[in-house]
Amino acid sequence: MTQIAHKTILITGGASGIGRRLALKTAGLGARVVLWDLDGEATARTLDELRQAGPEEPRGYRCNVADRDQVYETAETVRREAGRVDILVNNAGCVTGKRLLDCTDEEIQRSMEVNTLAHFWTVKAFLPAMIEAGAGHIVTIASAAAVVGVAGLADYCASKWAVFGFNESLRVELKQTAPWVKTTVVCPFFIRSRMFEGVRTRFSRLLPILDEEVVADRIVGAICRDRAQVFLPRLVGFVPLLRVMPACWYDGLSNLLGINRAMDTFVGQHAGAAPVEANKETRPQ
Ligand SMILES: NC(=O)c1ccc[n+]([C@@H]2O[C@H](COP(=O)([O-])OP(=O)(O)OC[C@H]3O[C@@H](n4cnc5c(N)ncnc54)[C@H](OP(=O)(O)O)[C@@H]3O)[C@@H](O)[C@H]2O)c1
């Protein structure tokens, strides 16, 4: 069991969306929350909310997780100012949402840097202290796109498949070397949020667009119970079994479920990641 009360939880991309919900929930359970985000103003707003939500003083830092040096520098600042991180939630993410030939090289690179490579840098920064302390928990926010390829999401799916593999390797490696450090990977289908604004589902009973609040609740429950994997809805977890089918059957089933048309109505687009000044603590304006 991972305790949340009085523990330090660092959430990347914690100023908005699922990260913000997780921050509010864990603050309410008595955690000391540390937020990292690109957006200093949104971070300051979320810090204000966190002060109302729980007893511990939250901290926020502007950090572009795609920038390895910023990650290491900001991690050092966090260690100095907030102490050891007990629970690391790698949540920051971005989506291009274009067909492969419409993606610029920079967009593809950014997807891999934010959704995949950043996890290597943050885990390298915080895992050694967890191993030394004899406790810790690393949470990987992946996606249903980590187990299924989707038309219009080549860079996103590639980045999430990669991070799913990263988590799995890390999990088994830790079981051999430091079994007291737990891992949880979370693979949700589309969530009603700005990241995938406009996407649609064909069978909303089978594959509903998820509610942010419900997803955050499930993630907190999984952390507390040390669950290694969370698929939302559960059906997503059965997708790998379907791979025994010939690819043409599999593609046909995926088309029937409307998976490869989901992005046709997508409008949510993130602006490019501007470089930010590293590791400055964010104060409310
Ligand atoms: N929404 C969905 O349908 C869905 C489904 C499955 C999985 N997920 C995953 O869930 C996670 C959270 O998504 P969400 O829906 O909460 O999205 P969101 O509302 O866009 O939140 C993502 C947060 O990450 C921040 N961020 C982006 N790039 C960053 C960087 N380089 N460094 C630091 N922070 C960065 C964003 O800051 P800015 O606002 O400044 O960009 C934003 O605050 C992502 O990993 C996403 O892939 C989402």
Ligand as a Chemical Component Dictionary entry (heavy atoms), coordinates in Angstrom:
data_LIG
# 
_chem_comp.id                   LIG 
_chem_comp.type                 NON-POLYMER 
_chem_comp.pdbx_formal_charge   0 
_chem_comp.three_letter_code    LIG 
# 
loop_
_chem_comp_atom.comp_id 
_chem_comp_atom.atom_id 
_chem_comp_atom.alt_atom_id 
_chem_comp_atom.type_symbol 
_chem_comp_atom.charge 
_chem_comp_atom.model_Cartn_x 
_chem_comp_atom.model_Cartn_y 
_chem_comp_atom.model_Cartn_z 
_chem_comp_atom.pdbx_ordinal 
LIG N1  N1  N 0  -7.101 13.868 -22.545 1  
LIG C1  C1  C 0  -7.193 12.612 -22.974 2  
LIG O1  O1  O 0  -8.127 12.211 -23.675 3  
LIG C2  C2  C 0  -6.111 11.635 -22.573 4  
LIG C3  C3  C 0  -6.336 10.269 -22.798 5  
LIG C4  C4  C 0  -5.352 9.353  -22.453 6  
LIG C5  C5  C 0  -4.168 9.795  -21.891 7  
LIG N2  N2  N 1  -3.970 11.135 -21.693 8  
LIG C6  C6  C 0  -2.693 11.554 -21.118 9  
LIG O2  O2  O 0  -2.941 12.158 -19.873 10 
LIG C7  C7  C 0  -1.931 13.134 -19.600 11 
LIG C8  C8  C 0  -2.585 14.445 -19.176 12 
LIG O3  O3  O 0  -3.413 14.879 -20.245 13 
LIG P1  P1  P 0  -4.569 15.982 -20.058 14 
LIG O4  O4  O 0  -5.745 15.507 -20.789 15 
LIG O5  O5  O -1 -4.673 16.359 -18.646 16 
LIG O6  O6  O 0  -3.908 17.155 -20.932 17 
LIG P2  P2  P 0  -3.762 18.724 -20.616 18 
LIG O7  O7  O 0  -4.988 19.261 -19.983 19 
LIG O8  O8  O 0  -3.279 19.329 -21.890 20 
LIG O9  O9  O 0  -2.603 18.746 -19.519 21 
LIG C9  C9  C 0  -1.289 18.460 -19.867 22 
LIG C10 C10 C 0  -0.408 19.354 -19.056 23 
LIG O10 O10 O 0  0.954  19.062 -19.386 24 
LIG C11 C11 C 0  1.623  20.280 -19.589 25 
LIG N3  N3  N 0  2.753  20.103 -20.478 26 
LIG C12 C12 C 0  2.739  19.867 -21.811 27 
LIG N4  N4  N 0  3.977  19.806 -22.282 28 
LIG C13 C13 C 0  4.815  20.009 -21.221 29 
LIG C14 C14 C 0  6.210  20.092 -21.063 30 
LIG N5  N5  N 0  7.029  19.966 -22.129 31 
LIG N6  N6  N 0  6.726  20.321 -19.845 32 
LIG C15 C15 C 0  5.908  20.496 -18.765 33 
LIG N7  N7  N 0  4.564  20.438 -18.849 34 
LIG C16 C16 C 0  4.024  20.209 -20.071 35 
LIG C17 C17 C 0  0.582  21.179 -20.211 36 
LIG O11 O11 O 0  0.998  22.541 -20.107 37 
LIG P3  P3  P 0  0.452  23.594 -21.224 38 
LIG O12 O12 O 0  -0.990 23.756 -20.906 39 
LIG O13 O13 O 0  1.269  24.809 -20.963 40 
LIG O14 O14 O 0  0.715  22.948 -22.537 41 
LIG C18 C18 C 0  -0.636 20.839 -19.377 42 
LIG O15 O15 O 0  -0.666 21.591 -18.194 43 
LIG C19 C19 C 0  -1.094 13.232 -20.867 44 
LIG O16 O16 O 0  0.074  12.465 -20.733 45 
LIG C20 C20 C 0  -1.994 12.627 -21.920 46 
LIG O17 O17 O 0  -1.258 12.091 -23.003 47 
LIG C21 C21 C 0  -4.906 12.058 -22.005 48 
# 
loop_
_chem_comp_bond.comp_id 
_chem_comp_bond.atom_id_1 
_chem_comp_bond.atom_id_2 
_chem_comp_bond.value_order 
_chem_comp_bond.pdbx_ordinal 
LIG N1  C1  SING 1  
LIG C1  O1  DOUB 2  
LIG C1  C2  SING 3  
LIG C2  C3  SING 4  
LIG C2  C21 DOUB 5  
LIG C3  C4  DOUB 6  
LIG C4  C5  SING 7  
LIG C5  N2  DOUB 8  
LIG N2  C6  SING 9  
LIG N2  C21 SING 10 
LIG C6  O2  SING 11 
LIG C6  C20 SING 12 
LIG O2  C7  SING 13 
LIG C7  C8  SING 14 
LIG C7  C19 SING 15 
LIG C8  O3  SING 16 
LIG O3  P1  SING 17 
LIG P1  O4  DOUB 18 
LIG P1  O5  SING 19 
LIG P1  O6  SING 20 
LIG O6  P2  SING 21 
LIG P2  O7  DOUB 22 
LIG P2  O8  SING 23 
LIG P2  O9  SING 24 
LIG O9  C9  SING 25 
LIG C9  C10 SING 26 
LIG C10 O10 SING 27 
LIG C10 C18 SING 28 
LIG O10 C11 SING 29 
LIG C11 N3  SING 30 
LIG C11 C17 SING 31 
LIG N3  C12 SING 32 
LIG N3  C16 SING 33 
LIG C12 N4  DOUB 34 
LIG N4  C13 SING 35 
LIG C13 C14 SING 36 
LIG C13 C16 DOUB 37 
LIG C14 N5  SING 38 
LIG C14 N6  DOUB 39 
LIG N6  C15 SING 40 
LIG C15 N7  DOUB 41 
LIG N7  C16 SING 42 
LIG C17 O11 SING 43 
LIG C17 C18 SING 44 
LIG O11 P3  SING 45 
LIG P3  O12 DOUB 46 
LIG P3  O13 SING 47 
LIG P3  O14 SING 48 
LIG C18 O15 SING 49 
LIG C19 O16 SING 50 
LIG C19 C20 SING 51 
LIG C20 O17 SING 52 
# 
